[in-house]
Amino acid sequence: MPWLMLLSYFFGGLFLANATPHLVSGMMGRPFQSPFARPAGEGLSSSTVNVLWGFFNIVVGYLLVCRVGDFELRDTADMLALGAGAFLIALFSARHFGRFNGGNAPERS
Protein backbone atom coordinates (compact mmCIF):
# COMPACT_ATOMS: atom_id res chain seq x y z
CA MET A 1 0.00 0.00 0.00
CA PRO A 2 2.57 2.61 -1.04
CA TRP A 3 -0.17 5.10 -1.89
CA LEU A 4 -1.19 5.18 1.79
CA MET A 5 2.37 6.09 2.73
CA LEU A 6 2.42 8.83 0.09
CA LEU A 7 -0.88 10.15 1.44
CA SER A 8 0.64 10.14 4.92
CA TYR A 9 3.67 12.09 3.64
CA PHE A 10 1.37 14.56 1.87
CA PHE A 11 -0.48 15.30 5.12
CA GLY A 12 2.82 15.29 7.02
CA GLY A 13 4.08 18.05 4.72
CA LEU A 14 0.85 19.93 5.26
CA PHE A 15 1.17 19.79 9.05
CA LEU A 16 4.88 20.62 9.05
CA ALA A 17 4.41 23.68 6.84
CA ASN A 18 1.39 24.79 8.86
CA ALA A 19 3.54 24.88 11.99
CA THR A 20 5.69 27.71 10.61
CA PRO A 21 3.36 30.75 10.78
CA HIS A 22 2.01 29.73 14.17
CA LEU A 23 5.45 29.18 15.72
CA VAL A 24 6.94 32.32 14.20
CA SER A 25 4.03 34.54 15.26
CA GLY A 26 3.92 32.98 18.70
CA MET A 27 7.65 33.26 19.27
CA MET A 28 7.52 36.90 18.22
CA GLY A 29 4.78 37.48 20.80
CA ARG A 30 2.20 38.31 18.15
CA PRO A 31 -1.38 37.09 17.95
CA PHE A 32 -2.33 35.15 14.83
CA GLN A 33 -5.35 33.35 13.44
CA SER A 34 -5.88 29.79 14.63
CA PRO A 35 -8.63 27.19 14.78
CA PHE A 36 -9.24 28.16 18.42
CA ALA A 37 -10.09 31.81 17.76
CA ARG A 38 -13.59 33.22 17.38
CA PRO A 39 -14.53 32.89 14.57
CA ALA A 40 -12.31 29.88 13.99
CA GLY A 41 -9.49 30.58 11.54
CA GLU A 42 -10.36 34.26 11.32
CA GLY A 43 -10.08 35.73 14.81
CA LEU A 44 -6.78 36.12 16.58
CA SER A 45 -5.37 33.70 19.14
CA SER A 46 -2.71 34.57 21.69
CA SER A 47 0.95 34.02 21.01
CA THR A 48 0.96 31.18 23.57
CA VAL A 49 -1.89 29.37 21.82
CA ASN A 50 -0.04 29.73 18.52
CA VAL A 51 3.18 28.25 19.93
CA LEU A 52 1.19 25.29 21.31
CA TRP A 53 -0.65 24.85 18.00
CA GLY A 54 2.60 25.10 16.05
CA PHE A 55 4.26 22.41 18.16
CA PHE A 56 1.20 20.20 17.85
CA ASN A 57 1.52 20.51 14.06
CA ILE A 58 5.20 19.52 14.25
CA VAL A 59 4.38 16.42 16.32
CA VAL A 60 1.62 15.32 13.93
CA GLY A 61 3.84 16.03 10.92
CA TYR A 62 6.66 14.02 12.46
CA LEU A 63 4.38 11.08 13.16
CA LEU A 64 3.00 11.10 9.62
CA VAL A 65 6.40 11.40 7.93
CA CYS A 66 8.81 9.57 10.20
CA ARG A 67 6.65 6.90 11.79
CA VAL A 68 4.61 5.75 8.77
CA GLY A 69 6.42 3.61 6.24
CA ASP A 70 10.05 4.34 5.47
CA PHE A 71 10.30 7.97 4.32
CA GLU A 72 13.39 8.58 2.18
CA LEU A 73 14.67 12.07 1.37
CA ARG A 74 16.20 10.72 -1.83
CA ASP A 75 12.97 9.09 -3.00
CA THR A 76 11.35 11.43 -5.50
CA ALA A 77 7.81 10.17 -4.86
CA ASP A 78 8.18 10.62 -1.09
CA MET A 79 9.51 14.16 -1.51
CA LEU A 80 6.87 15.10 -4.09
CA ALA A 81 4.12 13.95 -1.74
CA LEU A 82 5.56 15.89 1.20
CA GLY A 83 6.29 18.93 -0.97
CA ALA A 84 2.81 18.93 -2.48
CA GLY A 85 1.22 19.00 0.97
CA ALA A 86 3.52 21.79 2.13
CA PHE A 87 2.98 23.80 -1.06
CA LEU A 88 -0.81 23.51 -0.99
CA ILE A 89 -1.14 24.59 2.65
CA ALA A 90 1.29 27.45 2.01
CA LEU A 91 -0.74 28.63 -0.98
CA PHE A 92 -4.02 28.26 0.92
CA SER A 93 -2.58 30.13 3.92
CA ALA A 94 -1.28 32.97 1.74
CA ARG A 95 -4.72 33.50 0.23
CA HIS A 96 -6.72 32.93 3.43
CA PHE A 97 -4.59 34.94 5.86
CA GLY A 98 -3.84 37.55 3.21
CA ARG A 99 -7.46 38.64 3.54
CA PHE A 100 -6.80 39.66 7.15
CA ASN A 101 -3.20 40.86 6.90
CA GLY A 102 -3.23 42.80 3.63
CA GLY A 103 -1.21 40.27 1.64
CA ASN A 104 -3.76 39.72 -1.14
CA ALA A 105 -3.75 43.34 -2.30
CA PRO A 106 -0.61 45.08 -1.00
CA GLU A 107 -0.50 48.83 -1.21
CA ARG A 108 1.72 50.25 -3.91
CA SER A 109 4.28 52.81 -2.83
Secondary structure, DSSP 8 states (H G I E B T S, - for coil): -HHHHHHHHHHHHHHHHHHHHHHHHHHTT--EE-TTSSSTTTSEE-HHHHHHHHHHHHHHHHHHHHSSS---TT-HHHHHHHHHHHHHHHHHHHHHHHHHHT-SS----
